[in-house]
Amino acid sequence: MSSSIEEAVKVLAEFERDLERIKAESVDAKKRLSKLVADEGEAAAKRALTKAHDAANEQIRKAREDAQIEADLIAKRGEEELARLREKILKRSEEAIHLVSEHLLGE
């Protein structure tokens, strides 16, 4: 009977060693998994930040492009208004010269 008890103790001791080994392996696996999750989280955050940065840059580029188009339209309208104003000034100058000439010549 003592041999069966000794055998049971051996089996229990071996089982306990296996449990300790499995416990140590699970702690190690948990550490590796935590590091992997942290690394993946950091990588995902960097990807998200890069996408946000790219999207912001695209919006800025588009806004600049739209602003340039609007500025070009404003400048063109300004040039057209200036040309009309110059025509009016020229016409009025010619009328003024004509009136002054008539007045000086006594006509």
Phi and psi in degrees as GROMACS dihedral restraints (atoms count N, CA, C in turn):
[ dihedral_restraints ]
;  ai    aj    ak    al  type     phi  dphi    fc
    3     4     5     6     1   -64.5    20    10
    4     5     6     7     1   -29.1    20    10
    6     7     8     9     1   -70.4    20    10
    7     8     9    10     1   -35.0    20    10
    9    10    11    12     1   -68.3    20    10
   10    11    12    13     1   -36.4    20    10
   12    13    14    15     1   -66.4    20    10
   13    14    15    16     1   -44.3    20    10
   15    16    17    18     1   -62.2    20    10
   16    17    18    19     1   -41.2    20    10
   18    19    20    21     1   -64.1    20    10
   19    20    21    22     1   -42.0    20    10
   21    22    23    24     1   -64.1    20    10
   22    23    24    25     1   -41.1    20    10
   24    25    26    27     1   -63.7    20    10
   25    26    27    28     1   -42.5    20    10
   27    28    29    30     1   -60.7    20    10
   28    29    30    31     1   -45.9    20    10
   30    31    32    33     1   -63.4    20    10
   31    32    33    34     1   -43.1    20    10
   33    34    35    36     1   -64.9    20    10
   34    35    36    37     1   -40.1    20    10
   36    37    38    39     1   -65.4    20    10
   37    38    39    40     1   -42.3    20    10
   39    40    41    42     1   -65.0    20    10
   40    41    42    43     1   -40.9    20    10
   42    43    44    45     1   -61.4    20    10
   43    44    45    46     1   -41.9    20    10
   45    46    47    48     1   -64.8    20    10
   46    47    48    49     1   -41.2    20    10
   48    49    50    51     1   -62.4    20    10
   49    50    51    52     1   -41.8    20    10
   51    52    53    54     1   -62.3    20    10
   52    53    54    55     1   -42.5    20    10
   54    55    56    57     1   -62.1    20    10
   55    56    57    58     1   -42.9    20    10
   57    58    59    60     1   -63.2    20    10
   58    59    60    61     1   -42.0    20    10
   60    61    62    63     1   -63.9    20    10
   61    62    63    64     1   -45.7    20    10
   63    64    65    66     1   -62.7    20    10
   64    65    66    67     1   -40.2    20    10
   66    67    68    69     1   -62.3    20    10
   67    68    69    70     1   -44.7    20    10
   69    70    71    72     1   -63.8    20    10
   70    71    72    73     1   -41.6    20    10
   72    73    74    75     1   -64.2    20    10
   73    74    75    76     1   -38.2    20    10
   75    76    77    78     1   -69.1    20    10
   76    77    78    79     1   -36.7    20    10
   78    79    80    81     1   -64.0    20    10
   79    80    81    82     1   -43.1    20    10
   81    82    83    84     1   -64.3    20    10
   82    83    84    85     1   -43.2    20    10
   84    85    86    87     1   -63.8    20    10
   85    86    87    88     1   -39.0    20    10
   87    88    89    90     1   -63.1    20    10
   88    89    90    91     1   -41.2    20    10
   90    91    92    93     1   -63.6    20    10
   91    92    93    94     1   -45.5    20    10
   93    94    95    96     1   -63.3    20    10
   94    95    96    97     1   -42.4    20    10
   96    97    98    99     1   -65.1    20    10
   97    98    99   100     1   -41.3    20    10
   99   100   101   102     1   -61.9    20    10
  100   101   102   103     1   -42.4    20    10
  102   103   104   105     1   -65.0    20    10
  103   104   105   106     1   -42.8    20    10
  105   106   107   108     1   -61.7    20    10
  106   107   108   109     1   -44.0    20    10
  108   109   110   111     1   -62.7    20    10
  109   110   111   112     1   -44.0    20    10
  111   112   113   114     1   -63.0    20    10
  112   113   114   115     1   -44.1    20    10
  114   115   116   117     1   -62.9    20    10
  115   116   117   118     1   -44.1    20    10
  117   118   119   120     1   -65.7    20    10
  118   119   120   121     1   -38.6    20    10
  120   121   122   123     1   -62.9    20    10
  121   122   123   124     1   -43.0    20    10
  123   124   125   126     1   -64.3    20    10
  124   125   126   127     1   -42.3    20    10
  126   127   128   129     1   -65.0    20    10
  127   128   129   130     1   -40.9    20    10
  129   130   131   132     1   -65.0    20    10
  130   131   132   133     1   -40.0    20    10
  132   133   134   135     1   -63.4    20    10
  133   134   135   136     1   -41.8    20    10
  135   136   137   138     1   -64.1    20    10
  136   137   138   139     1   -41.4    20    10
  138   139   140   141     1   -63.6    20    10
  139   140   141   142     1   -43.0    20    10
  141   142   143   144     1   -63.6    20    10
  142   143   144   145     1   -41.5    20    10
  144   145   146   147     1   -64.5    20    10
  145   146   147   148     1   -41.3    20    10
  147   148   149   150     1   -63.4    20    10
  148   149   150   151     1   -43.5    20    10
  150   151   152   153     1   -63.0    20    10
  151   152   153   154     1   -42.7    20    10
  153   154   155   156     1   -63.6    20    10
  154   155   156   157     1   -41.6    20    10
  156   157   158   159     1   -63.1    20    10
  157   158   159   160     1   -44.9    20    10
  159   160   161   162     1   -63.0    20    10
  160   161   162   163     1   -42.0    20    10
  162   163   164   165     1   -63.9    20    10
  163   164   165   166     1   -41.9    20    10
  165   166   167   168     1   -63.8    20    10
  166   167   168   169     1   -43.5    20    10
  168   169   170   171     1   -61.3    20    10
  169   170   171   172     1   -39.2    20    10
  171   172   173   174     1   -66.1    20    10
  172   173   174   175     1   -40.5    20    10
  174   175   176   177     1   -64.7    20    10
  175   176   177   178     1   -40.3    20    10
  177   178   179   180     1   -64.6    20    10
  178   179   180   181     1   -43.6    20    10
  180   181   182   183     1   -60.6    20    10
  181   182   183   184     1   -44.8    20    10
  183   184   185   186     1   -65.6    20    10
  184   185   186   187     1   -41.1    20    10
  186   187   188   189     1   -63.6    20    10
  187   188   189   190     1   -41.8    20    10
  189   190   191   192     1   -62.9    20    10
  190   191   192   193     1   -42.7    20    10
  192   193   194   195     1   -62.5    20    10
  193   194   195   196     1   -46.5    20    10
  195   196   197   198     1   -62.7    20    10
  196   197   198   199     1   -41.0    20    10
  198   199   200   201     1   -64.9    20    10
  199   200   201   202     1   -38.4    20    10
  201   202   203   204     1   -65.6    20    10
  202   203   204   205     1   -41.4    20    10
  204   205   206   207     1   -61.7    20    10
  205   206   207   208     1   -45.9    20    10
  207   208   209   210     1   -63.2    20    10
  208   209   210   211     1   -42.3    20    10
  210   211   212   213     1   -62.8    20    10
  211   212   213   214     1   -40.0    20    10
  213   214   215   216     1   -63.3    20    10
  214   215   216   217     1   -41.2    20    10
  216   217   218   219     1   -64.2    20    10
  217   218   219   220     1   -43.1    20    10
  219   220   221   222     1   -62.9    20    10
  220   221   222   223     1   -43.8    20    10
  222   223   224   225     1   -62.8    20    10
  223   224   225   226     1   -40.7    20    10
  225   226   227   228     1   -64.1    20    10
  226   227   228   229     1   -44.3    20    10
  228   229   230   231     1   -63.2    20    10
  229   230   231   232     1   -38.6    20    10
  231   232   233   234     1   -62.4    20    10
  232   233   234   235     1   -42.6    20    10
  234   235   236   237     1   -64.1    20    10
  235   236   237   238     1   -40.3    20    10
  237   238   239   240     1   -64.5    20    10
  238   239   240   241     1   -43.8    20    10
  240   241   242   243     1   -62.7    20    10
  241   242   243   244     1   -41.0    20    10
  243   244   245   246     1   -63.0    20    10
  244   245   246   247     1   -41.7    20    10
  246   247   248   249     1   -63.2    20    10
  247   248   249   250     1   -42.8    20    10
  249   250   251   252     1   -64.3    20    10
  250   251   252   253     1   -40.7    20    10
  252   253   254   255     1   -63.7    20    10
  253   254   255   256     1   -41.5    20    10
  255   256   257   258     1   -63.1    20    10
  256   257   258   259     1   -40.3    20    10
  258   259   260   261     1   -60.8    20    10
  259   260   261   262     1   -45.1    20    10
  261   262   263   264     1   -62.8    20    10
  262   263   264   265     1   -42.6    20    10
  264   265   266   267     1   -62.2    20    10
  265   266   267   268     1   -45.2    20    10
  267   268   269   270     1   -61.4    20    10
  268   269   270   271     1   -45.0    20    10
  270   271   272   273     1   -62.9    20    10
  271   272   273   274     1   -45.2    20    10
  273   274   275   276     1   -66.3    20    10
  274   275   276   277     1   -36.8    20    10
  276   277   278   279     1   -63.3    20    10
  277   278   279   280     1   -43.3    20    10
  279   280   281   282     1   -63.1    20    10
  280   281   282   283     1   -41.5    20    10
  282   283   284   285     1   -64.1    20    10
  283   284   285   286     1   -40.9    20    10
  285   286   287   288     1   -65.3    20    10
  286   287   288   289     1   -42.4    20    10
  288   289   290   291     1   -62.4    20    10
  289   290   291   292     1   -42.8    20    10
  291   292   293   294     1   -62.3    20    10
  292   293   294   295     1   -45.1    20    10
  294   295   296   297     1   -64.8    20    10
  295   296   297   298     1   -42.1    20    10
  297   298   299   300     1   -65.3    20    10
  298   299   300   301     1   -42.4    20    10
  300   301   302   303     1   -60.9    20    10
  301   302   303   304     1   -45.8    20    10
  303   304   305   306     1   -61.9    20    10
  304   305   306   307     1   -40.8    20    10
  306   307   308   309     1   -65.9    20    10
  307   308   309   310     1   -43.2    20    10
  309   310   311   312     1   -68.7    20    10
  310   311   312   313     1   -36.5    20    10
  312   313   314   315     1   -83.2    20    10
  313   314   315   316     1    -7.0    20    10
  315   316   317   318     1    74.7    20    10
  316   317   318   319     1    27.5    20    10
